[in-house]
Amino acid sequence: MENYQICTRCVMDTTDPEIVFDSDGICNHCTNAIERLKQPPYGLPPKEKEAALNQFIENVKKAGKGKQYNCIIGLSGGVDSSYVAYLVKKWGLRPLAIHLDNGWNLELAVKNIENICKKLDIDLYTDILDWEEFKDLQLAFLKASTPDSEIPTDNLIFSSLYQAVKKHGIKYILTGYNFASESILARAWSQGYFDKTYINAVYKQFGTLKGKFSFHILSTWEMMFMERLRGTKLISTLDYITYNKEEAKKIMNEQFGWKDYGRKHGESNYTRIFQEYILPVKFGFDKRKAHFSSLIAAGQMTREEAIKKLSEPLYADEQSKQQDIDTLCRKFEITKDDFEKIMALPAKSINDYRNEKKTFIYKLYLIARWFWHLIK
């Protein structure tokens, strides 16, 4: 890469085409992350943070008084969401766990979820997607040749959570998202998560099935309605505590037999293949850089440690990589030649397709959002 540059404080680099460096070679990503990490609740002093946590717990209990559940939690089987399940029960909350089964779960992930829910006495609802429909949508995004192929899953996870909120009349969704390990993500590496216009445009061009999906695609407008008018609150639960992922793994293993996948988001076969092969090979994006940089900004990893880890290959050996490619081709019912043709397509972005920013209704959304902040 010509004019390659890497941040002198974190490990974000010019594989993000939108990155900006200051005169000291420090990038906008870690600078912005460090500033955001100072904001409440994450950046509060210990006593104030504890008070904010207690108030948050009280708010959830008050809002859910007299109901079977007072909060919804998403449960993937990964350490972040699993630790949230542990915490909410420890705090005396009554959660309903929602899990999206998109056909790509590791058996280990399913076992983790079962163990946690059984030992914590948490009711679990598993939203099982129609595989033929979802497979066609995922394959359409691969054919679209953008780095956004995780959008179908991410969108439908939140769709399941919001549908559960409406069904049970619950106000709070408690997520495993946290600033400590997820404060940095380059926009160019993935975007359009709730852009229903974009999702439909990609599927219209590359999908093969006719008719409506049996699952519900969530839109930006719907999220705004749920949050602004209905009062649904999406809470980054782990920001209310001093969260250390390695310590959380140890607790979950000792108390619930939770097993580590050895990688971030390793509970999904597709996420592993996409992030460890398709993204870096086709687009040159290594999401470890964003994850490690987030930990550097949070003071949980040094830059030297991150550079050392980045020097390690994403795949331990060629056999593992080929097994993953075989799995993907088998699940999608395509040949390896078909897959290689997809990999060889020119890289594109959300801007190559119709998306909400190209519609008049998006301007209305911006006006509505501005008006809401004005009267709030």
ZAFIDREN-27404 format. One record per residue (C-alpha): residue number from 1; x, y negated, z negated. Coordinates in nm, 3 decimals. Each point is the difference from the previous one (the first is absolute). Layout:
R | k | c1 | c2 | c3
R | NUM | X | Y | Z
...
***
This chain:
R | k | c1 | c2 | c3
R | 1 | 0.000 | 0.000 | 0.000
R | 2 | 0.138 | -0.339 | 0.100
R | 3 | 0.045 | -0.257 | -0.278
R | 4 | -0.078 | 0.259 | -0.266
R | 5 | -0.023 | -0.141 | -0.352
R | 6 | -0.083 | 0.149 | -0.339
R | 7 | -0.104 | -0.193 | -0.309
R | 8 | 0.278 | -0.065 | -0.250
R | 9 | -0.233 | 0.063 | -0.297
R | 10 | -0.229 | 0.283 | 0.117
R | 11 | 0.020 | 0.237 | 0.298
R | 12 | -0.259 | -0.149 | 0.234
R | 13 | 0.149 | -0.074 | 0.339
R | 14 | -0.068 | -0.113 | 0.355
R | 15 | -0.188 | 0.318 | 0.086
R | 16 | -0.277 | -0.230 | -0.123
R | 17 | -0.026 | -0.249 | 0.288
R | 18 | -0.163 | -0.259 | -0.226
R | 19 | 0.261 | -0.001 | -0.276
R | 20 | 0.153 | -0.337 | -0.098
R | 21 | 0.331 | -0.055 | -0.180
R | 22 | 0.115 | -0.302 | -0.199
R | 23 | 0.350 | -0.148 | 0.008
R | 24 | 0.119 | 0.262 | -0.250
R | 25 | -0.128 | 0.287 | 0.212
R | 26 | -0.290 | 0.074 | -0.237
R | 27 | -0.323 | 0.098 | 0.173
R | 28 | -0.353 | -0.134 | -0.040
R | 29 | -0.129 | 0.341 | -0.109
R | 30 | 0.188 | 0.036 | -0.328
R | 31 | -0.025 | -0.374 | -0.069
R | 32 | -0.379 | 0.015 | 0.030
R | 33 | -0.017 | 0.327 | -0.195
R | 34 | 0.199 | -0.142 | -0.293
R | 35 | -0.233 | -0.300 | -0.013
R | 36 | -0.308 | 0.223 | 0.013
R | 37 | 0.143 | 0.220 | -0.276
R | 38 | -0.008 | -0.306 | -0.227
R | 39 | -0.377 | -0.031 | 0.044
R | 40 | -0.250 | 0.150 | -0.247
R | 41 | -0.068 | 0.261 | -0.102
R | 42 | 0.333 | 0.158 | 0.107
R | 43 | 0.220 | -0.297 | -0.093
R | 44 | -0.155 | -0.084 | -0.338
R | 45 | 0.211 | 0.018 | -0.318
R | 46 | -0.055 | 0.328 | -0.194
R | 47 | -0.253 | -0.134 | -0.254
R | 48 | -0.200 | -0.188 | 0.261
R | 49 | 0.009 | 0.303 | 0.229
R | 50 | -0.135 | 0.220 | -0.277
R | 51 | -0.277 | -0.252 | -0.065
R | 52 | -0.085 | -0.011 | 0.372
R | 53 | -0.013 | 0.380 | 0.007
R | 54 | -0.232 | 0.015 | -0.300
R | 55 | -0.227 | -0.262 | 0.154
R | 56 | -0.004 | 0.189 | 0.331
R | 57 | -0.096 | 0.325 | -0.176
R | 58 | -0.275 | -0.180 | -0.190
R | 59 | -0.133 | -0.152 | 0.325
R | 60 | -0.021 | 0.343 | 0.163
R | 61 | -0.181 | 0.148 | -0.301
R | 62 | -0.242 | -0.292 | -0.016
R | 63 | -0.080 | 0.012 | 0.372
R | 64 | -0.063 | 0.375 | -0.015
R | 65 | -0.203 | 0.009 | -0.321
R | 66 | -0.282 | 0.253 | 0.019
R | 67 | 0.129 | 0.158 | 0.322
R | 68 | 0.145 | 0.347 | 0.051
R | 69 | 0.323 | -0.150 | 0.136
R | 70 | 0.148 | -0.344 | -0.056
R | 71 | 0.271 | 0.011 | 0.266
R | 72 | 0.104 | 0.174 | 0.321
R | 73 | 0.354 | 0.127 | 0.051
R | 74 | 0.154 | 0.125 | 0.322
R | 75 | 0.193 | 0.323 | -0.053
R | 76 | 0.245 | 0.122 | 0.265
R | 77 | 0.208 | 0.229 | -0.219
R | 78 | 0.298 | -0.236 | 0.025
R | 79 | 0.168 | -0.135 | -0.312
R | 80 | -0.152 | -0.351 | 0.009
R | 81 | -0.365 | 0.104 | 0.024
R | 82 | 0.055 | 0.295 | -0.235
R | 83 | 0.149 | -0.229 | -0.263
R | 84 | -0.297 | -0.235 | 0.032
R | 85 | -0.229 | 0.296 | -0.076
R | 86 | 0.206 | 0.073 | -0.311
R | 87 | -0.007 | -0.362 | -0.114
R | 88 | -0.372 | -0.066 | 0.044
R | 89 | -0.088 | 0.300 | -0.212
R | 90 | 0.256 | -0.109 | -0.258
R | 91 | -0.173 | -0.338 | -0.008
R | 92 | -0.340 | 0.160 | -0.060
R | 93 | -0.148 | -0.077 | 0.342
R | 94 | -0.244 | 0.223 | 0.187
R | 95 | 0.136 | 0.039 | 0.354
R | 96 | -0.136 | 0.177 | 0.305
R | 97 | 0.289 | 0.121 | 0.214
R | 98 | -0.033 | -0.019 | 0.377
R | 99 | 0.224 | 0.200 | 0.231
R | 100 | 0.001 | -0.023 | 0.379
R | 101 | 0.070 | 0.330 | 0.173
R | 102 | 0.110 | -0.086 | 0.354
R | 103 | 0.130 | 0.348 | 0.080
R | 104 | 0.368 | -0.072 | -0.069
R | 105 | 0.033 | 0.069 | -0.374
R | 106 | 0.283 | 0.209 | -0.136
R | 107 | -0.120 | 0.288 | -0.217
R | 108 | 0.215 | -0.148 | -0.274
R | 109 | -0.197 | -0.325 | 0.018
R | 110 | -0.329 | 0.185 | -0.040
R | 111 | 0.142 | 0.191 | -0.296
R | 112 | 0.119 | -0.322 | -0.164
R | 113 | -0.345 | -0.154 | 0.037
R | 114 | -0.175 | 0.307 | -0.140
R | 115 | 0.233 | 0.019 | -0.301
R | 116 | -0.034 | -0.368 | -0.085
R | 117 | -0.379 | -0.010 | 0.028
R | 118 | -0.043 | 0.322 | -0.197
R | 119 | 0.234 | -0.093 | -0.284
R | 120 | -0.127 | -0.359 | -0.024
R | 121 | -0.366 | 0.100 | 0.047
R | 122 | -0.050 | -0.235 | 0.294
R | 123 | -0.281 | 0.053 | 0.250
R | 124 | 0.135 | 0.028 | 0.354
R | 125 | -0.172 | -0.069 | 0.331
R | 126 | 0.187 | 0.113 | 0.310
R | 127 | -0.102 | -0.175 | 0.321
R | 128 | 0.071 | 0.257 | 0.272
R | 129 | 0.027 | -0.154 | 0.345
R | 130 | -0.126 | 0.169 | 0.314
R | 131 | 0.332 | 0.129 | 0.131
R | 132 | -0.082 | -0.011 | 0.371
R | 133 | -0.107 | -0.364 | -0.027
R | 134 | 0.288 | -0.108 | -0.215
R | 135 | 0.254 | 0.191 | 0.206
R | 136 | -0.123 | -0.181 | 0.311
R | 137 | 0.031 | -0.339 | -0.174
R | 138 | 0.352 | 0.071 | -0.125
R | 139 | 0.112 | 0.129 | 0.338
R | 140 | -0.147 | -0.312 | 0.165
R | 141 | 0.224 | -0.216 | -0.219
R | 142 | 0.306 | 0.205 | 0.091
R | 143 | -0.085 | -0.047 | 0.368
R | 144 | -0.047 | -0.373 | -0.059
R | 145 | 0.375 | -0.006 | -0.074
R | 146 | -0.015 | -0.243 | -0.293
R | 147 | 0.160 | 0.050 | -0.344
R | 148 | -0.348 | -0.001 | -0.155
R | 149 | -0.088 | 0.369 | 0.010
R | 150 | -0.063 | 0.016 | -0.376
R | 151 | -0.285 | -0.251 | 0.034
R | 152 | -0.278 | 0.261 | 0.042
R | 153 | 0.092 | 0.167 | -0.329
R | 154 | 0.060 | -0.320 | -0.196
R | 155 | -0.324 | -0.155 | 0.122
R | 156 | -0.207 | 0.306 | -0.083
R | 157 | 0.152 | 0.036 | -0.346
R | 158 | -0.130 | -0.346 | -0.089
R | 159 | -0.325 | 0.069 | 0.183
R | 160 | -0.057 | 0.300 | -0.231
R | 161 | 0.080 | -0.212 | -0.305
R | 162 | -0.239 | -0.280 | 0.099
R | 163 | -0.278 | 0.245 | 0.083
R | 164 | 0.040 | 0.157 | -0.345
R | 165 | -0.018 | -0.346 | -0.159
R | 166 | -0.330 | -0.069 | 0.176
R | 167 | -0.147 | 0.341 | -0.075
R | 168 | 0.073 | -0.009 | -0.373
R | 169 | -0.041 | -0.373 | -0.059
R | 170 | 0.356 | -0.039 | -0.124
R | 171 | 0.194 | -0.326 | 0.006
R | 172 | 0.363 | 0.112 | -0.038
R | 173 | 0.229 | 0.196 | 0.233
R | 174 | 0.331 | 0.078 | -0.171
R | 175 | 0.282 | 0.075 | 0.244
R | 176 | 0.356 | 0.130 | -0.026
R | 177 | 0.139 | -0.289 | 0.203
R | 178 | 0.267 | -0.185 | -0.193
R | 179 | 0.240 | -0.289 | 0.054
R | 180 | 0.292 | 0.190 | -0.151
R | 181 | 0.034 | 0.241 | 0.293
R | 182 | -0.221 | -0.157 | 0.271
R | 183 | 0.059 | -0.375 | -0.004
R | 184 | 0.172 | 0.007 | 0.340
R | 185 | -0.137 | 0.119 | 0.333
R | 186 | 0.085 | -0.151 | 0.336
R | 187 | -0.318 | -0.101 | 0.181
R | 188 | 0.138 | 0.112 | 0.337
R | 189 | 0.050 | 0.351 | -0.137
R | 190 | -0.372 | 0.050 | -0.060
R | 191 | -0.309 | -0.221 | 0.015
R | 192 | -0.371 | -0.001 | 0.075
R | 193 | -0.109 | 0.227 | -0.283
R | 194 | -0.353 | -0.140 | -0.019
R | 195 | -0.023 | -0.138 | 0.351
R | 196 | -0.303 | 0.191 | 0.127
R | 197 | 0.022 | -0.178 | 0.336
R | 198 | 0.355 | 0.131 | 0.048
R | 199 | -0.087 | 0.353 | -0.112
R | 200 | -0.298 | 0.015 | 0.235
R | 201 | 0.203 | -0.145 | 0.289
R | 202 | 0.270 | 0.265 | -0.036
R | 203 | -0.256 | 0.279 | -0.024
R | 204 | -0.201 | -0.126 | 0.296
R | 205 | 0.312 | 0.010 | 0.217
R | 206 | 0.162 | 0.323 | -0.122
R | 207 | -0.268 | 0.202 | -0.182
R | 208 | -0.184 | 0.286 | 0.169
R | 209 | -0.308 | 0.066 | -0.213
R | 210 | -0.323 | -0.187 | 0.065
R | 211 | -0.246 | -0.135 | -0.253
R | 212 | 0.044 | -0.147 | -0.346
R | 213 | 0.234 | 0.135 | -0.264
R | 214 | -0.152 | 0.182 | -0.295
R | 215 | 0.236 | -0.199 | -0.226
R | 216 | -0.022 | -0.373 | -0.066
R | 217 | 0.275 | -0.237 | 0.119
R | 218 | 0.041 | -0.293 | -0.237
R | 219 | 0.018 | -0.353 | 0.141
R | 220 | 0.154 | -0.322 | -0.132
R | 221 | -0.349 | -0.150 | -0.019
R | 222 | -0.132 | 0.289 | -0.208
R | 223 | 0.291 | -0.025 | -0.242
R | 224 | -0.061 | -0.373 | -0.041
R | 225 | -0.371 | 0.061 | -0.064
R | 226 | 0.076 | 0.268 | -0.260
R | 227 | 0.260 | -0.208 | -0.179
R | 228 | -0.142 | -0.352 | 0.029
R | 229 | -0.375 | 0.055 | -0.012
R | 230 | -0.044 | 0.334 | -0.172
R | 231 | 0.281 | -0.064 | -0.249
R | 232 | 0.198 | 0.318 | 0.066
R | 233 | 0.349 | -0.030 | -0.148
R | 234 | 0.299 | 0.182 | 0.147
R | 235 | 0.259 | 0.021 | -0.278
R | 236 | 0.370 | 0.084 | 0.027
R | 237 | -0.010 | 0.184 | -0.331
R | 238 | 0.370 | 0.072 | -0.038
R | 239 | 0.083 | -0.371 | 0.007
R | 240 | -0.149 | -0.027 | -0.350
R | 241 | 0.274 | 0.221 | -0.144
R | 242 | 0.378 | 0.028 | 0.031
R | 243 | -0.008 | 0.267 | 0.266
R | 244 | 0.299 | 0.219 | 0.076
R | 245 | -0.068 | 0.266 | 0.259
R | 246 | 0.263 | 0.246 | -0.123
R | 247 | -0.127 | -0.018 | -0.358
R | 248 | -0.356 | 0.050 | 0.128
R | 249 | 0.107 | 0.313 | 0.191
R | 250 | 0.153 | 0.143 | -0.316
R | 251 | -0.318 | -0.060 | -0.204
R | 252 | -0.225 | 0.146 | 0.270
R | 253 | 0.219 | 0.308 | 0.035
R | 254 | 0.024 | 0.069 | -0.372
R | 255 | -0.367 | -0.057 | -0.082
R | 256 | -0.180 | 0.114 | 0.315
R | 257 | 0.240 | 0.220 | 0.193
R | 258 | 0.016 | -0.264 | 0.274
R | 259 | 0.249 | 0.087 | 0.272
R | 260 | 0.208 | -0.253 | 0.192
R | 261 | -0.001 | 0.000 | 0.382
R | 262 | 0.353 | -0.135 | 0.023
R | 263 | -0.102 | -0.309 | 0.199
R | 264 | -0.238 | -0.296 | -0.007
R | 265 | -0.348 | 0.100 | 0.130
R | 266 | 0.127 | 0.355 | 0.045
R | 267 | -0.342 | 0.140 | -0.094
R | 268 | -0.108 | -0.032 | 0.365
R | 269 | 0.152 | 0.205 | 0.281
R | 270 | -0.091 | -0.268 | 0.253
R | 271 | 0.144 | -0.289 | -0.202
R | 272 | 0.326 | 0.190 | -0.036
R | 273 | 0.027 | 0.068 | 0.373
R | 274 | -0.106 | -0.351 | 0.097
R | 275 | 0.229 | -0.185 | -0.241
R | 276 | 0.301 | 0.228 | 0.028
R | 277 | -0.002 | 0.071 | 0.373
R | 278 | -0.243 | -0.200 | 0.215
R | 279 | 0.054 | -0.345 | -0.155
R | 280 | 0.381 | 0.007 | -0.011
R | 281 | 0.052 | 0.182 | 0.332
R | 282 | -0.258 | -0.183 | 0.212
R | 283 | -0.007 | -0.342 | -0.167
R | 284 | 0.322 | -0.019 | -0.200
R | 285 | -0.190 | -0.058 | -0.327
R | 286 | 0.122 | 0.170 | -0.318
R | 287 | -0.255 | -0.067 | -0.275
R | 288 | 0.252 | 0.102 | -0.264
R | 289 | 0.153 | -0.345 | 0.049
R | 290 | -0.320 | -0.169 | -0.115
R | 291 | -0.047 | 0.241 | -0.291
R | 292 | 0.359 | -0.031 | -0.123
R | 293 | -0.006 | -0.377 | 0.046
R | 294 | -0.315 | -0.018 | -0.214
R | 295 | 0.179 | 0.192 | -0.275
R | 296 | 0.303 | -0.230 | 0.033
R | 297 | -0.226 | -0.305 | -0.039
R | 298 | -0.156 | 0.161 | -0.310
R | 299 | 0.341 | 0.078 | -0.150
R | 300 | -0.052 | 0.377 | 0.018
R | 301 | 0.267 | 0.071 | 0.261
R | 302 | 0.328 | -0.159 | 0.102
R | 303 | 0.081 | -0.097 | 0.356
R | 304 | 0.296 | 0.240 | -0.008
R | 305 | -0.227 | 0.289 | -0.101
R | 306 | -0.241 | -0.088 | 0.280
R | 307 | 0.274 | -0.013 | 0.264
R | 308 | 0.129 | 0.338 | -0.115
R | 309 | -0.347 | 0.154 | 0.023
R | 310 | -0.056 | -0.153 | 0.344
R | 311 | 0.318 | 0.169 | 0.120
R | 312 | -0.168 | 0.335 | -0.064
R | 313 | -0.195 | 0.141 | 0.297
R | 314 | -0.379 | -0.004 | -0.015
R | 315 | 0.002 | 0.371 | 0.078
R | 316 | 0.237 | 0.231 | -0.185
R | 317 | 0.040 | 0.220 | 0.306
R | 318 | -0.115 | 0.045 | 0.360
R | 319 | -0.218 | 0.299 | -0.088
R | 320 | -0.216 | -0.202 | -0.239
R | 321 | -0.050 | -0.269 | 0.264
R | 322 | -0.102 | 0.253 | 0.265
R | 323 | -0.239 | 0.168 | -0.243
R | 324 | -0.172 | -0.335 | -0.056
R | 325 | -0.026 | -0.065 | 0.375
R | 326 | -0.144 | 0.350 | 0.047
R | 327 | -0.254 | -0.068 | -0.276
R | 328 | -0.109 | -0.326 | 0.160
R | 329 | -0.039 | 0.155 | 0.346
R | 330 | -0.193 | 0.296 | -0.137
R | 331 | -0.237 | -0.217 | -0.203
R | 332 | -0.063 | -0.238 | 0.292
R | 333 | -0.020 | 0.290 | 0.248
R | 334 | 0.254 | -0.155 | 0.232
R | 335 | 0.321 | 0.139 | 0.149
R | 336 | 0.348 | -0.117 | -0.090
R | 337 | 0.022 | -0.144 | 0.348
R | 338 | -0.317 | -0.203 | -0.069
R | 339 | 0.157 | -0.125 | -0.323
R | 340 | 0.326 | -0.097 | 0.169
R | 341 | -0.196 | -0.196 | 0.261
R | 342 | -0.176 | -0.190 | -0.280
R | 343 | 0.335 | -0.070 | -0.166
R | 344 | 0.137 | -0.128 | 0.331
R | 345 | -0.280 | -0.254 | 0.053
R | 346 | 0.105 | -0.365 | -0.031
R | 347 | -0.044 | -0.134 | -0.353
R | 348 | -0.300 | -0.231 | -0.041
R | 349 | -0.163 | -0.197 | -0.280
R | 350 | -0.344 | -0.099 | -0.121
R | 351 | 0.025 | -0.306 | 0.226
R | 352 | -0.015 | 0.223 | 0.307
R | 353 | -0.357 | 0.096 | -0.092
R | 354 | -0.319 | -0.182 | -0.081
R | 355 | 0.000 | -0.083 | -0.370
R | 356 | -0.201 | -0.214 | -0.239
R | 357 | 0.230 | -0.302 | 0.042
R | 358 | -0.105 | -0.013 | 0.365
R | 359 | -0.370 | -0.022 | -0.088
R | 360 | -0.221 | -0.295 | -0.086
R | 361 | -0.125 | 0.182 | -0.307
R | 362 | 0.350 | -0.013 | -0.148
R | 363 | -0.016 | -0.379 | 0.005
R | 364 | -0.326 | 0.026 | -0.193
R | 365 | 0.177 | 0.230 | -0.248
R | 366 | 0.276 | -0.257 | -0.056
R | 367 | -0.261 | -0.273 | -0.051
R | 368 | -0.192 | 0.221 | -0.245
R | 369 | 0.319 | 0.081 | -0.191
R | 370 | 0.096 | -0.369 | -0.016
R | 371 | -0.350 | -0.091 | -0.119
R | 372 | 0.011 | 0.267 | -0.271
R | 373 | 0.329 | -0.131 | -0.140
R | 374 | -0.142 | -0.354 | 0.015
R | 375 | -0.300 | 0.082 | -0.218
R | 376 | 0.169 | 0.255 | -0.222
***
